[in-house]
Amino acid sequence: MGGNNMGRIGVIGRLEKHPGSFEIVHLTDKEGHHFATRLQNVMVIGKGEKPWISLPKREGIKFDIIRDRAVRMGKA
């Protein structure tokens, strides 16, 4: 919903509670990349590996710069 990981989709792995600060959620995307974000930036859209909504073309996977450019240029 917000932050640097906006648009990414993953499975929730664990939750870190920090009293007096932000709670952090650790997620894993479909390709096995791990990322973390604030709890306020997470929205549940399914259960386990199955989403309850239809996903965009890339299915919420964030590509590196080179792979992203190749996909946008139609080379991959």
HUPE-V445001 format. One record per run of one state. SS is the DSSP state (A for helix, B for strand, O for the rest). FROM is the first residue (numbers start at 1). TO is the last residue. Records with the same first field share a line. If there is no record, write none. Layout:
# HUPE-V445001
SS: FROM-TO, FROM-TO
This chain:
# HUPE-V445001
O: 1-10, 17-23, 29-33, 42-45, 48-49, 52-64, 73-76
B: 11-16, 24-28, 34-38, 46-47, 50-51
A: 39-41, 65-72
